[in-house]
Amino acid sequence: MLLIGFLISLYIAYGAEQRGALTTAGAAWAVVVGTLIFGLGGGVPGLGLIAFFLTSTALSRYRKADKSELTAGIVAKGDCRDATQVLANGGPAAVFCLLYAASNSSLFYVGALASLAAATADTWATEIGLLSPLRPRHVLTWQEVPPGTSGAVTAAGLVGTIAGALFIAVLSLGEPEHGTVLRALFITLGGIAGGLMDSILGATVQEQRSCLHCGAPTEQLRHPCGGQTVCTAGIPGLDNDLVNALATALGGVLAALAWWITGMR
């Protein structure tokens, strides 16, 4: 299965790199992550990974110019995913698949799928939320903030969170076994929790930067105006990618714990 997973991952990563959806380093790590998920987790987690990547890429490129204009000067990265983004979104699922292969415990299998659900929920929320006609609001203060601000939410984005988590959960129904529906429920809830936690962590502990020249808030180390930026809040070095990784992993852990508590092991 590892060989099959490697070949499938290599084919998809190469095509994505050629089309500008992945950097070269991102494609290399996508092969590693995909091989582990396909080879150790099996077909359903592998299908979930493909579904996450294809839908996320499609959504990120839909009305790309409009989104870029809205978030100009704020977000640090575009729609071409680098190695850090690949590891943040797929790394937790790969770790769960490693644990599943080593223990043969279904709770790690559930964790893998739920972490993919969390990654999908977060990405769909971001891409759909950016197209909302309503101004986003800070998840804690509920004040209006610019699009692309970490910790910002919209009603459309929340719909995207739920839809993304449900999407992966529905895919899991393709592998019938004892507790399949309950497993899908936990995957959905874990995915939603991970997506929401991304916003909460983004609003609280993620580093917030400001430009020394113009004072604009940003995630970038150098603002487009040319000014250097400094961390003004949050934990220095805890950027958006690390927050994504934490939230994605947390979604998997919560679903796995719920599965374990019910005795479905």
C-alpha positions in Angstrom: 0.0 0.0 0.0 2.9 2.4 0.7 4.1 2.0 -2.9 0.6 2.6 -4.3 0.2 5.6 -2.0 3.6 7.0 -3.2 2.7 6.7 -6.8 -0.7 8.3 -6.4 0.7 11.1 -4.3 3.6 11.6 -6.8 1.2 11.9 -9.7 -1.1 14.4 -8.0 1.7 16.5 -6.5 3.6 16.7 -9.8 0.4 17.9 -11.6 -0.3 20.4 -8.8 3.2 21.8 -8.9 3.0 22.1 -12.7 -0.2 24.1 -12.4 1.1 26.4 -9.7 -1.0 25.0 -6.9 2.1 23.8 -5.0 5.6 25.0 -4.7 8.4 22.5 -5.5 9.0 22.0 -1.7 5.3 21.8 -1.1 5.0 19.1 -3.8 7.8 17.1 -2.2 6.2 17.2 1.2 2.8 16.5 -0.3 4.3 13.2 -1.6 5.5 12.3 1.9 2.2 13.2 3.6 0.1 11.5 0.8 2.2 8.3 1.0 1.7 8.0 4.7 -2.1 8.7 4.6 -2.7 6.5 1.6 -0.3 3.8 2.5 -1.0 3.5 6.2 -4.6 4.9 6.6 -6.1 3.4 3.5 -8.4 4.4 0.8 -10.9 6.6 2.7 -8.4 8.9 4.3 -6.5 9.0 1.0 -9.7 10.0 -0.7 -10.4 12.6 1.9 -6.9 14.1 1.4 -7.5 14.3 -2.4 -11.0 15.8 -1.8 -9.5 18.4 0.6 -6.8 19.4 -1.8 -8.9 19.5 -5.0 -11.8 21.4 -3.4 -9.5 23.8 -1.5 -7.6 24.6 -4.7 -10.7 25.2 -6.7 -12.2 27.4 -4.0 -9.0 29.4 -3.6 -8.9 30.1 -7.4 -12.5 31.1 -7.7 -12.7 34.9 -7.9 -9.0 34.9 -7.1 -8.5 38.5 -8.1 -11.3 39.7 -5.9 -9.9 37.9 -2.9 -6.4 39.1 -3.5 -7.7 42.7 -3.7 -9.6 42.3 -0.4 -6.7 40.8 1.5 -3.8 42.8 -0.1 -1.3 43.8 2.5 -2.8 41.5 5.2 -2.3 37.8 4.4 1.2 36.5 4.0 0.6 33.8 1.4 -1.4 33.2 -1.8 -3.0 30.1 -3.3 0.3 28.3 -4.2 0.8 26.2 -1.1 4.3 25.8 0.2 5.8 23.0 2.4 4.7 24.6 5.7 1.1 24.9 4.5 1.1 21.3 3.3 2.4 20.0 6.7 0.0 22.3 8.6 -3.0 20.9 6.8 -2.0 17.3 6.1 0.7 16.6 8.8 -1.7 15.8 11.7 -3.6 13.3 9.6 -0.3 11.7 8.6 0.7 11.3 12.2 -2.7 9.8 13.1 -2.3 7.3 10.2 1.2 6.4 11.6 -0.4 5.7 15.0 -3.2 3.8 13.4 -0.8 1.5 11.5 1.3 1.0 14.7 -1.7 0.2 17.0 -4.5 -0.8 14.7 -6.8 1.2 17.0 -9.8 2.8 15.2 -9.6 5.9 17.4 -6.5 7.0 15.4 -8.4 6.3 12.2 -11.2 8.6 13.4 -8.6 11.1 14.4 -7.0 11.1 10.9 -10.4 11.7 9.2 -11.4 14.4 11.7 -8.2 16.3 11.2 -8.8 16.2 7.5 -12.3 17.4 8.2 -10.9 20.3 10.3 -8.4 21.3 7.5 -11.3 21.3 5.0 -13.6 23.2 7.3 -11.0 25.9 7.9 -10.1 26.3 4.3 -13.7 26.3 3.0 -14.6 28.9 5.7 -11.7 31.2 4.6 -12.4 31.0 0.9 -16.2 31.2 1.1 -16.1 33.8 3.9 -13.9 36.2 1.8 -16.8 36.4 -0.7 -19.3 37.4 1.9 -21.1 40.7 1.1 -21.1 41.4 4.9 -18.1 42.8 6.7 -16.3 40.1 8.8 -16.3 40.4 12.6 -13.7 39.5 15.2 -14.7 36.2 16.8 -14.2 37.6 20.4 -15.0 41.3 20.3 -17.5 41.1 17.4 -16.2 44.3 16.0 -15.9 44.7 12.3 -12.5 44.0 10.9 -10.9 44.0 7.4 -11.2 40.8 5.3 -8.4 38.4 5.9 -7.8 39.4 9.5 -6.9 36.4 11.7 -9.8 35.6 14.0 -12.4 37.1 11.7 -15.7 35.3 11.0 -18.7 35.7 8.7 -22.0 33.9 8.5 -21.0 32.6 5.1 -17.7 31.4 6.5 -19.4 29.5 9.3 -21.6 27.8 6.7 -18.3 26.8 4.9 -17.0 25.4 8.2 -19.9 23.1 8.6 -20.1 22.2 4.9 -16.4 21.3 4.8 -16.5 19.1 7.9 -19.7 17.4 6.6 -18.1 16.8 3.2 -15.3 14.6 4.7 -17.7 12.9 7.1 -19.9 11.9 4.2 -16.9 10.4 2.4 -16.2 8.3 5.5 -19.7 6.6 5.0 -18.2 4.9 2.0 -16.5 2.4 4.3 -19.3 0.7 6.2 -18.5 -0.9 9.5 -19.9 -1.1 13.1 -20.5 2.5 14.2 -20.2 4.1 10.8 -22.8 6.8 11.4 -21.5 7.6 14.8 -18.0 7.8 13.4 -19.3 10.3 10.7 -20.9 12.4 13.5 -17.7 12.6 15.5 -15.7 13.4 12.3 -18.2 16.3 11.6 -18.0 17.6 15.1 -14.2 17.3 15.3 -13.9 19.1 11.9 -16.2 22.0 13.0 -14.4 22.3 16.4 -11.0 22.4 14.6 -12.3 25.1 12.1 -13.7 27.2 14.9 -10.6 26.8 17.1 -8.5 28.1 14.2 -10.4 31.4 14.4 -10.2 31.5 18.2 -6.4 30.8 18.2 -6.0 33.3 15.4 -7.7 35.9 17.5 -5.8 35.2 20.7 -2.4 33.6 20.5 -1.4 34.0 16.8 1.2 36.8 16.4 -0.3 40.1 15.2 2.0 42.4 13.2 1.8 46.0 12.3 3.8 48.0 9.8 6.3 50.5 11.3 5.9 52.8 8.4 2.1 53.1 7.8 0.7 51.3 10.9 -1.4 48.9 8.9 -2.1 45.4 10.4 -0.6 42.5 8.5 0.7 39.0 8.7 3.7 39.9 6.5 7.3 40.5 7.7 7.5 43.4 5.3 4.4 45.4 4.3 3.7 46.1 0.6 4.3 49.8 1.4 8.0 48.9 2.0 7.9 49.2 5.8 9.2 46.6 8.2 6.6 45.0 10.5 6.8 44.1 14.2 4.8 41.8 16.4 2.3 43.8 18.5 0.2 41.1 20.0 0.1 37.3 20.4 3.0 34.9 20.7 6.0 35.9 18.5 6.7 33.3 15.8 3.2 31.6 16.2 2.1 32.4 12.7 -1.0 31.4 10.7 0.5 28.0 9.6 1.3 26.9 13.1 -2.2 27.9 14.2 -3.6 25.9 11.3 -1.6 22.9 12.4 -2.7 23.2 16.0 -6.4 23.6 15.1 -6.3 20.7 12.6 -4.6 18.4 15.1 -7.1 19.5 17.8 -10.0 18.6 15.7 -8.6 15.1 15.2 -7.8 14.7 19.0 -11.3 15.7 20.0 -13.0 13.3 17.6 -10.6 10.5 18.7 -11.4 11.1 22.4 -15.1 11.1 21.7 -14.7 7.8 19.9 -12.7 6.4 22.8 -15.2 7.6 25.4 -18.0 5.8 23.7 -16.0 2.5 23.8 -15.7 2.3 20.0 -12.1 1.3 19.8 
